[in-house]
Amino acid sequence: MTIWQWLSQADGVARATALVLLLMSVASWVLILYKAWWLGRAHGATLRATDAFWQASSWEQARLELPKMDRAALLTPVADAIAHIVAAEPAAHHSLAVASGAQVQTTRVLREALHGASHRLQWGQTVLASIGATAPFVGLLGTVWGIHQALAALAGADHVSLEQLAGPVGEALVMTAAGLAVALPAVLAYNLLGRKLAQVEELLEGFAHDMQTWALQQAAQAPQAYTGMQAHNTVDAIALVGSR
């Protein structure tokens, strides 16, 4: 019996179970192919963007070139998060965030940027994990229902042979195999993609750590430069008054 003949003879529960497994399979394969392509692209772009950023001659050039290289837009939010600290821009209003100091500010904004990037990287992983965990049980449900229907059909028969029982039961067991066929690729892809995802997250965390160290150095040098400028202006003013 072909699958089309089986579907034509099956009841609503069996057809619904087969449809759910089909939708799960399509969804998992779409996610697998898309995420494998996207993570591979993000990993390569992150490596190139990190190298280009630290090879730039100035902060302005680095920020200008970073979005061009960072096609996955994972590093750019990290750099934008501490742009005001690196540029030593004054705060528009006083708040606890400003009063906490540059180190606490950089830690907080970088953590938020990394959380946003992690959410983008984790997209679809929950779906794959859910399909891998539930597809075998959906197939088992179809099998149990098929066996129940087969036994109910033979219950009123005067004579029941093994041949009469083996056919419907064998067809019902196909649903369990279908559930496993849907679940196995989803589970394997979840583990493999999770490993690739962890590699990208390590690159982001390393970039954020380096950015924090560099930003704090810039923030520490800014007051010294400002103090030196004030002293230079004071000396010039005194010299100007003395010349009068």
N, C-alpha and C positions, 0 to 999 in steps of 0.2 A: 504494500500500500504506500502510495506517495504521500508527501506532506499535504498536498492540496486535497487529496481524497480524505485524509485524516481530518483536516480542518472542516471539510464539508459535512462530515459525519459527527464532528465534535459538538458539544453543547456550549452554552455561553461562557461558563466558567473556564473551560479548557481554552477557548479562543481568547478570552481576556488574559489568561496566564501567558499564552504564547505571544500575544501582542505586547505585554509588559516586558517580557524577555527580549523581544525584538527592539523595543525602544531603549532598553538598557544597553543592549549591544551597540546600537547606533550611537547613542550618547557617549559611551565609553571610548569607542574608536575615534570619534570626532575630537574628544578631549585629548586622547593619547597623541594623535597626530599633530594637533595644534600646539599642545604644550611642549612636545618634543622639539618642534620647530622653533617655538618662541623662546624656550630656555636655552637652546643652542645659540640662537641669535643674541640673546641677552648676555650670555656668558662671554662670547667673543667681543661684543660691543663694550662690555664693562671693562675687560682687560685693556682694550685699545683706548678707551676714554680715560682710564686711570693713568696710563702712561703719558697720554697727550696732556693731561691736566698738570702733572708735575714737571713736565718738560717746558711748559709755557714760561715766558720771560717775566710775566706780571700777573697779578690777580685779575685785572681787567681782561687781559687776553685769555686767561684760563677760563673765565666765566663765559666769554664769547665763543670759545671753541668747544666747550664741553657739551652743549646741547646738540651740536652737529655730530659728535662722535657717539654720544649716549643715546642711541636710537630707542632703547627700551625705557628711557626716562627714569632710571633708577638712581643715578649719581647726581643728576641735576637738582632734585629736591634737597639732597644733603648739602650741596654747596650753597643753595639759595637760603637754607635755613639759618646759616650763620653769616650771611653776607653783611648784615648791619654791624656785627661784632668785628669782622675783619676790617671793614671800612671805618670803624670807630665812629659810627654815626650816633649822635645824641638821641636819647629816648624822647619821644613826643610827650610822655606823661610819666609820672612816677608811679611805680607799682612794686609789688613784692618780687616780680620777676626781675625788674631792673635792680632792685636793692640787693638781690641775692648774689650778684657778682657775675663776672664773665664765665667762670668755670661752671657754675650751676646753670646759667643760661644755655651755654653750648651743650651741656649734657642733656638738658630737657628738650631743646629743639632738635638735636640729632636723634634722640630716642624717638621722637614723634615722626621724624622723616624716615627712620629705619622701620618703624611700625607700618607706615604707609607702603613702603616698598615690599615689606614682608607680606602684607595683605595681597598685593598684586601677584607676588610669586606663588602664594599658596592657593590662588584662585583655581578651582576645579579639582583640587586634591580631595576635598570632602566628598565630592560627587563620585570620584573613582573609589574611594574607600567605602562609600555607602553601597555602590553597585557590587563591589567585591564581597561585601559582607551579606547582602540580602539576596543576590541572584540565586545562590544554591537553594535557599529556602523557598523562593518563588517556584523554582523548578520542582522542588520536593512537594510543594502544594499541588502542582499540576499532576504529579505522579500519584499522590494519594487520592486525589479526586478521580483520576482515570481508573484506578484500581477499584474504587468504590462504585463507580458507574458500571464497570465490567462485572463485578460480583452481583450488583443489583439486577443486571440484565439476565444473568444466569440463575438467579434465585428461583424463578418460577419454572425452570426447565425440569423435565422428568429425568433426563440423563445428562450429566455433565462430564465431559471428557477433558483430558489434559490439553488437547488441541484447541478446544473452545476457550479455555482459560488463558493459554499461553499467548495467543495473539493480542487480545486487549491489554493484558498486563505488560507485554513487551512494548507495545506502543505507548503505554503510560510511563514506562521507565525512561523513554526517550526524553521526557521533560526534565528529568533529573540531569541527564547528560547535557541537555541544552543549558540548564542553569549553571553547571560547572564550566561549560564552554564560554559563557558570558563572564563568569566571575574570575577565571584564571588570568586572562589578559589584563583585566582591571587591577588585580592585586599586584601582578608583576610590574605593570606600568607605574602604579603608585609608589612602589619601592625604588624603581630605577629613576623616576622623575624626582622623587624626594631626595635622592643622593645628588642629582644635578642641581636641584634647588638649594641644597645645603652649601654646595660649592659657590654658588652666586652670592648667597647670604654671607659667606665668609669674606668674599671680596668686598662687599658693601660695608661690613663691620670694620675691616681693615682700613678702608678708605675713610670711614667716619672717624676712626681713632686717630688717623694721621691728620685729618682736617681739624679735629679738636685740639691736638697738640700745637699745630701751626697757628690756629686762630688765637689760642691763648698767648702764644708768643707775640703775635701782632698786637693783641690787646694790651700786653704788658709794655710793649715798646711805644705805644701811642702816647700814654701820659708823659713818658720821658721826653719824647720829641716835642710835646706841647709845652712842657716845662722849659726845655731848652729854647724854644721859640719865644716864650715869654721873657726869659732872661735876656735874650739877644735884643728884643724890642726895648726892654728897660734900659740896657746899656746905650742903645742908640738914642733913646729919649734923653738920658742924662748928658750924653755928649752934645746933643743938640742944644740943651739948656745952657751948658757950659760955654758953648761957642757964642751964645748971645751975651 
